[in-house]
Amino acid sequence: MPSTSASPRDPTLRPRLVFTDLDGSLLDHHSYDWAPAKPWLARLKAQGVPVIPVTSKTRSEILPLRRALGLTDAPFIAENGAVAGLPLSWSHARLERGPGSDGLAIRTLGVDIGFIRKRLSVWRERLGVRFTTMSEMSLEELVDFTGLAEPEARLARMREGSEPLIWEEVDERLATFREGLESDGLRLVRGGRFWHVTGDCHKGSAVSWLIERFQALRGSRPLTLALGDGPNDIAMLEVVDQAVVIRGCHDLEVSPDQVSLYRSVVTGPAGWAEGVAYWWGRADRRLRSADAVVRQSDHRGGQGRVPA
Ligand SMILES: [Mg+2]
């Protein structure tokens, strides 16, 4: 039934947020290209819908990428939930120190990288397990392993809150390793190419934190969509209203506990576009210009409690 009133319960008029994994999702797993997603990115931008990267990449890697993708108005989550970057419209005067020269306030949601590295070497010795962390790889090895160009590989090594590693043991030994890390308050998460060791945070906790922040600043509950292709995306796919599992270039199982789930037929950015179109391209769920209302709201005049 068509409605003319701007009820916050009307899903076509609620502000919307898109949370997206990058590698293998918005970006092609091999070429890092995103051309098939461009029409939807432009459409979401025109409607004032933030597209928020939620990735295992570092802050240093994301900064040039979000410029290239045209996502500089949106926040981002780096290192699997360990780091959040907030543009002025998403930061809170009472809670964040003034933004840096890039206009971003940075929040660490996890633990310091120094602690993670120290504990990794302790557990390697104690359990006698073999793995290679990203910080132990030469630049050349990293380029070979990831297919990144050298300048990008350099940025990938600038970690702030998580350490990727290549596991060089049988999978059966992972459980003991994981238990050891957990006793230190650390988590082991599988990404596309690496295992990632982080503090007690993940993509899901970081996305929930950002949704709460949005509600506190704008005073309305957004309709949320998340897209990802890997096991490290599961937590994120479970805390949103609608989710897309993008067909992966791997055989890892990605089965989030989510009733509003769509699985794309194609991989990478084409699957990304397919997933957004599935949820928001249909007549009954289409984006409306009313979504743009969110752009007009005063971010400093937020209502309610602001999550720290
Ligand atoms: Mg991925």
Boltz pocket constraint, residues with backbone or C-beta under 6 A from the ligand:
constraints:
  - pocket:
      binder: B
      contacts: [[A, 21], [A, 22], [A, 23], [A, 24], [A, 25], [A, 192], [A, 228], [A, 229], [A, 230]]
      max_distance: 6.0
